[in-house]
Amino acid sequence: MASNLNSRIVRAMIALTLLAFAVVYFGLLAYFFFIYEWLYPEFTDDDFLRTGDVVTLGLLLGIGISTASLFGWMLARRIVDPLKSVAAAARKVAQGDFSARASLSRGNFGEARDLVDDFNQMAQRLQRAEAELKYSNSAVAHELRTPLTILRGRLQGLLDGAFAPSPEMYGRLINHVEDLSAIVEELRTLALSNAGQLDLQYSRFDLAMEAEAALTSLEDHFGTAGMTITRQLSSAVISADRSRLRQAFVAVLENCCRYAPQSTVHVETGVAEHYVFFRCSDTGPGLLEESRKRAFERFWRADDSRGRSGGGSGLGLSIVKAIAQAHGGDALIFPSENPGLAIEIRLPRRVLPAV
């Protein structure tokens, strides 16, 4: 296709030049041999002068054709080269090589630069999505393996008589089953969000009241973690899914319990110019900039050595972002004013009908 486009551009340039040649050449011939004599019947000159004029005109137009052909070929290369590069990279991506990138030579037009940049950004996102998918698959297997192994061991022990049945034993087994159910539900929520099928039940409520309810439900966790809670809960009425947002608030606060124990946590709600927000700031160790960029990735933990018992499933903040985006908002993470970290959920201030 690229070579065909190249030849078409060259042929079009030559055709235009030939058309110009035909119009000018035959027009001048008609003028000199017919119209000129009719206008000036008394004027005479020799045939050699007339022939020389015609030959000179033909030479000039021949040079014009060659020049047009050269510029047409150069223009065709400038148009076709980026298309060839994008096509070659697209073939590699189609074959599974998501590291392929299109290149751009100097002097290309702006549209070609935009095309190459957009394609490379798309390929980069595909490569990142492929890497996240591979990591997620291995992480899911890792997260499920531990409770399943424990369950299998305990049940095998009960079957063999190595463990005596007791309410405590059954309670621990139920806890492991609940852990598995929690992971499966979190994965289901993320899958529905990615597919744009996360079911939201809208109702009108005050964000400050839901934040207070989330704080109340986690009072025991805060006491165990030795945390001090401060509040600045301004009214922020919104139409959204109450249970989903409370789930997101709880996930943010539980994240503080795990990674910022013995710290002071400040929770705010309020209304900004175009959105309402829930903000949770702590005075814990915080994160480096590179880690903040990855904080919402699935199964990512600030310390890879942390197991599920110390670092949770690694899905909490991913679900927070998914819920915020399902509402048309977003979740952000940035350094706190004090040493520590701030996580903010922003939701649009549009008025939605309550269901």
N, C-alpha and C positions, 0 to 999 in steps of 0.2 A: 504494500500500500504506500509506503514511504517513497520508493523509487517512482511509482506511478504518479504521485503528487509532484515529485520533483520534475519529471518530464512534462507534466501538464503545465506547470508554471513556466518552464522554459518555452514550451510550444506556444503558450498564450502570449508571452512577451514577443516572440518572433512574429506571431500572427498580427499583433498590434502594430509592430514596426513595418511589416509588409503592407498592411492596410494603409498606414501613413505614407509609405513609399509610393503605393499605387495612386493615391489621391494627389499627392504633390507632383509626382513625375508626369502622370498623364495630364494633369491639369496644366502644368507648365508647357508640355508639348502642344496642347491645344491652344494655349495662349500665344506661344511664339509662332506657330505655323499657320494659325487660322485667325484668331481674334486680333493679334498684333497687326497683321496685314490689313484686316478690315478697319481697324482704328486708324492706322497710319499707312494709307495706300501709297504715298509718295516716298516713304522711307525704304532704302535698299541697303543691304549688306551682303557679304559673301556667305556661301554655304559652309565654309570652314569654321566661321565664327559660330554659326548655329550648331554645327556638329560638336565643337569644343565645349559649348555651354552644356549640351546634353550629356556628353561624357563626364564632364566635371560634376554635374548634378548626380549622375549615376554613381560616381565614386563616393561622393559625400553620403549619399543614402546607403551605399554598401557599408561604409564605415559605421553609419548609424545602426544598421542591422547587427553588425558584429558587436558593437558596444551594448546594444540592447540585449543581445543573447548572453554576453558575459555578465551583465548586471542581473539578468533574469536567473542565470545559474547561481550566482552568489546569493540572491534573495531566496531562491529555492532551498539552498543549503541552510540558510539561517532559519527557515521555517521548518525544514524536515529534520534537522539534526536533533532538536529537543524531542520531537515526536519519536524518532528512532530510539533515543535514550530511554524515554518513558515506556515505549513498547517492550524494549529488551528487559527493563527492570520489572515490568508487569508480568512478563512470561516467567521470570524467576520467582516472583511472589506466588503466581499461580501454581508453580511446582513445589511450593513449600519453603522457599528461601526468603524469609521475611527480612533478612538483612540487606537485600538488594535496594539500591538507591539510584535514581536518575541523576545524571550530571548535566551541567550547563556550561557551554563555552562562553568566552567573553564576546560582547557585542550583540548578544541576542536581544530580541524585542521584549517588552515588558510582559506581554501575555504569555510568552514561553517561560519566562522566569516564574510567573505565578503558577503556571501548570506544573512545572518541575517542583516548586516548593510545596504545592498542595499534595502532589503525589508522594513526595518524601515524607511529609507529615502523616499521611494516611498509612504509609508503609511502617513508619515508626510506631504508630498506635497499634497496628496489627502485630508487630513484633513484641511490643509490650504486653498486649493482650494474650499472645501465645505463651509468653514467659509466665504471666500470671496464672494462666490456665494450667500449665504444667506444674507450677509451684502449688497451686490450689489442690490439684489432684493428689500430689504427694502429701500435702499437709492434711487433707481430709483422711487419707489412709492412716497417717500418723496419729491424728487426734482420735480416730475411732478404734485404733488397734489397742491402745492402753486400757480403756474401760472394758472392751470386749475380752481381752486377755485375762483381766482380773475376774470378770464374770465367769468365763469358761473355767478358770482355775478353781474358783469357789464352788461352782456347781459340780465340777468333777470331784472335788473333795467331799462334798455332801453325798454324792452318789457312791463314792468308795468308802464312806464312813470315816474319812480322815477328820472331818469337821462335824461337830455335834450341832444339829439343828437348834437354833435359838432365835428369839425375836431380834436380838442384836445383829445376828448374821443376816437374817432376812432384811433388816433395815438397811444394812450396808449394801446389799445387792440391789435393793430398790433405789438407793442413792445413785449407784452406777447406771442403772437403767434411766433414771431421770437426767443424768449427765448426757447420756446418749440421745435422749429425746430432745434436750435443749440444743445440742449441736445440730441435729436434724432439722429442728424448727428454724434455727438461725440460717442454715443453708437454704432452706425453703424460702425464707423471706428474701434473701439475696437473689435467689434464682427468679422469683416473681418480680422483684424490682428490676433486674436486668432485662427481663422480657416485657417490662411495662405493664405487668398484670397484677401488681400489688393492689389488693382490694382496700380501698379507703372508705370509711364510713364518716362522712362529714357531719359535724355538729358545731354549734357556736358556743364558745367557752372562753374563759380568761386564762391566758398562758401562765400568769402568776399563780393561780390556784393549782394548776397542774404541777408546776415546779415545787410548790409547797407540799403537795401530796407525795411527790417523789422523794423529797427530803425527809418527810415523816416516815416513809416506809423503810428508809435506810439508816435510821437513827442508831440502831444496834451496831451496824457495820462501821459507822463513823466512830462510835465509842471504842470498838475493838481496835480500830486503826489509830486511835489517839488523835483524831482530827478535830479542828475547831471550825465550825460553820458560821459564816456571816451571810446576811441576806440583804438584797436591795430589790425587792420584787414589785416593780411598777406594773400597773394594769396594762394588759396588752390583749384586747379581745380579738379573736380570730375564728374563722370557720375552718376546721381541719378535723383530722381523725384523732380523737382524744386519746385512745388507748395506744395508738402507734407513737404519738409524741411522748406520752409518759414512758413508753418503752425506751425511746431514745434518751430521755432525760436520765432515766435510771442507769442506762448503759454508760453515759458520760460520768455520772457520779461514782459508779462502781469502778470505772477506770481510775478515778482519783484515789479511791481506797486502795487499789492494788499498787499503783506506781508512785503515789505521793503520800504515804502514811506519815503521821506526826506533823502534818502541814496544816496551814490555814486555807480553807476553801471559801471563796466568795462567789455566791450565785446571784445573778442578775436577770431580770426580764425587763423588757421595755419596748418602746416604739421608736424606730428611726424614720428617716424621710420616706423610704419606699418599702420598708420591711419591719417586721417585729422580730425580736431576738430572744434567745435564751443563752446566757453566757456563764461559763463555769471557769473560774481562775483559781489556781492553787499556787502554793509557795514551795512546791517540791523541786526535784532536781532538774526538771525541764527536759528538752530534747534539742539536739543539734539541728541545724537547718535541713540537712539531708534526711534526717530521721523524721522531721515534721512533714516532709514531702511524702513519706511512705506510711505515715501513721494510719491512713484510711485504707491501706491495702489489706486484703484478706489474709488472715493468719500471721500477719506481721507483728512481731513483738520487738520492743526496744532492745531487749537482751535475748539473743537467740538461744541462750542456754536455759532460759526459763521454761519450765514445763507447764502443763495445763494448771497444776495446782497453784503455781506462783504467778502465772501470767494470764490466766483465763484461756479462752479458746482462740483469741486473736481475731474474733469476728465482731466484737462489740462496736468499735468505731466504724467499721465497714457498714454495719446495719444502721448506725446513726446517719451516716451520709446518704445511704439508700432511702431512708425514710424522709429525710429532708428534701432530697431531689424528687421523690415521688409527689411531694407537695408543691413542687415548682420552686423550691428554695435550695439551700446548700448548707454544708457544714464546713467550717474553717478551723484551722489550728494555727496558733501563732504565739510568740513569747508573751508572757504576762508582763504587766508593768513592774512587778516585783520579780525576783528569781522564781522561775516556775513556768507554768504553761497555761494557756487559755484556749478553751474550745467553745466555739460559738455556733449555734444553730440559727440560721436566718430563714424566715418564711415570708413570702410576699404578702403585702397588705391588701390584696384584692378581696372583695366581698363575695363570698360564695354562698349559694343557697344551702341552708341546713337541711339535712336528710332526716 
